Amino acid sequence: MKWAWVKCSVKNVDVQDFLRELMQANVDPRGLQRENKGIQFTCRAGQYRMVAQAARKYGGISKILQRNGIYFFLKKGLQRKGIWLGIACFEVCLLISQQYIWHVQFPNMDSVQKKRAETVLRQVGIYEGVRSTEDLLSLGETELVRKQIGFGWASLNFEKGRLSVETAPAEPIPSIFTAQGTDIIAKTAGEIVSVSVESGTAMIKPGDVVIPGQVLIATDKPDRDGNPVPGQAAGRVVASFVWETECDQPLQYDIQRPRMKMQTSHSLQIGNRHFGENEQEQSTMGILRHYPLMLGELPLPGTWTEENMLLMEDSSGIFTETLAKAKAKKQCLDEMYKQWSDTKIIEEQESFSMENEILHYKYRAKIEADICMK
């Protein structure tokens, strides 16, 4: 597009003399067209003053018919006060919004680490749309390390709306060796089945019967002269013993079951304000997904939240006696394996009775397990 040109009309002049005057003044008329008592042509806007002078010299009149070019387009726009006011308001809003988090990036993190870090930061209130403060960033750094999710060091760097989360993996904690250890004692009474000593001195052998608190592996180890030498005690002692427990299992139960209807809702979160959030009165099971607010490829200081909810309803029923017995046994076994994780069941006995739609279950078993305790 041309910078600044005007289309003008000159009347009541001798055309030949007028054009000769323009050529002497280095005016370059273009698109010459004859009209009644004059001519029309286009020239540079800066040369129009010489065109007007030449027209007056020969007793004619000149007039601008049309203005073209970038200059006139910009001049027309810049004369509008609303544009300047809009630009000023935009600059003010941009400066203020730089205090808010527009985009969060996690350099040098895989998808699992990124998800863990994002979850921790969201729990302390750090996400797109919130105002960044030194106290908030310090809290985020502390929580990333304190949560023990694999980070030994964390740094949150905020600059002009962009938050960069940098972390380093936690180093393994070395084991601390002490010259004086602790004796390994029996956690419960039982008959010793096997003894495996890694360090220290075994105080029992297979076939022995021990009581709770009895020393199984001592830290002291005799030297060639029979004198005790302090050391460490480590090993495994398996014993057989009887373990028993009991529990109650009601036959009637209340549960929530899905209504096989999925409902999706969306909300916009900017800072601490929510827009379009739906409050659910019914019981639901939901999955939350958070997405940064984007305008094309440009991140904005906000977060879209999508919640997919499976509506639930209350339901009740009655267990059969066989199912109630199985659930009671599982409850007892869970308790046993929680206390003795390496349990081997040798033999088991069970009994039950019914009263007021409640199954009273008793479980008794002979088991083999590691009974070592420091």
Salt bridges, closest charged atoms under 4 A:
ASP17 OD1 - ARG20 NH1 2.83
GLU21 OE1 - LYS57 NZ 3.26
ASP28 OD2 - ARG30 NE 3.22
GLU143 OE1 - ARG146 NH2 2.89
ASP208 OD1 - LYS205 NZ 3.29
GLU244 OE1 - ARG364 NH1 3.23
ASP248 OD1 - HIS360 ND1 2.76
GLU277 OE1 - HIS274 ND1 3.77
GLU306 OE1 - HIS266 NE2 3.22
GLU306 OE2 - ARG289 NH1 3.85
GLU313 OE2 - ARG257 NE 3.37
ASP334 OD2 - LYS330 NZ 2.93
ASP342 OD2 - ARG236 NH1 3.03
GLU348 OE2 - LYS329 NZ 3.39
GLU350 OE2 - LYS325 NZ 3.92
GLU355 OE1 - HIS360 NE2 3.76
ASP370 OD2 - ARG236 NH1 3.89
